[in-house]
Amino acid sequence: MRRRLVLTNEAARHPFRRSLPPPVTQSRSRRDDDQDIRLFVVSFTAFFICFYTFLF
């Protein structure tokens, strides 16, 4: 018997859900939160600089 390269989720009962990869762990969300905060700060700073230069 040949094994698949992608690990299956044995807890899933439906055949389609078994073929999907296991769910993503929470370790990635921490990095995404940091990137969201960084994007907000950069966007806010860019808007403030543009607004300030148009004002004066």
C-alpha positions as CSV (number, residue, x, y, z in Angstrom):
1,M,0.0,0.0,0.0
2,R,1.3,3.4,-0.9
3,R,1.1,6.4,1.4
4,R,0.1,9.8,0.2
5,L,2.6,12.7,0.5
6,V,0.0,14.9,2.2
7,L,-1.0,13.8,5.7
8,T,-4.7,13.4,6.1
9,N,-6.9,14.3,9.0
10,E,-8.1,11.1,10.4
11,A,-10.6,12.8,12.7
12,A,-12.7,14.0,9.7
13,R,-15.4,11.5,8.8
14,H,-16.4,12.8,5.4
15,P,-14.2,11.6,2.5
16,F,-13.7,15.1,1.1
17,R,-12.7,16.4,4.6
18,R,-10.3,13.5,5.0
19,S,-8.5,14.5,1.8
20,L,-7.9,18.1,3.1
21,P,-4.7,18.8,5.1
22,P,-5.0,19.2,8.8
23,P,-6.0,22.6,10.1
24,V,-3.4,25.3,10.6
25,T,-2.1,25.8,14.1
26,Q,-2.4,29.1,16.0
27,S,1.4,29.9,15.8
28,R,0.8,31.7,12.5
29,S,-1.8,34.1,13.8
30,R,0.7,35.8,16.1
31,R,2.8,36.8,13.2
32,D,-0.2,38.0,11.2
33,D,-1.3,40.1,14.2
34,D,2.1,41.7,14.3
35,Q,2.0,42.4,10.6
36,D,-1.5,44.0,10.9
37,I,-0.3,46.3,13.6
38,R,2.8,47.3,11.6
39,L,0.7,47.9,8.5
40,F,-1.7,50.1,10.6
41,V,1.2,52.2,12.0
42,V,2.8,52.6,8.6
43,S,-0.5,53.6,7.0
44,F,-1.3,56.1,9.8
45,T,2.1,57.6,9.6
46,A,1.9,58.0,5.8
47,F,-1.5,59.6,6.0
48,F,-0.4,62.0,8.8
49,I,2.7,63.1,6.7
50,C,0.6,63.6,3.6
51,F,-2.0,65.6,5.4
52,Y,0.6,67.7,7.2
53,T,2.4,68.5,4.0
54,F,-0.9,69.5,2.2
55,L,-1.8,71.7,5.2
56,F,1.4,73.7,5.2
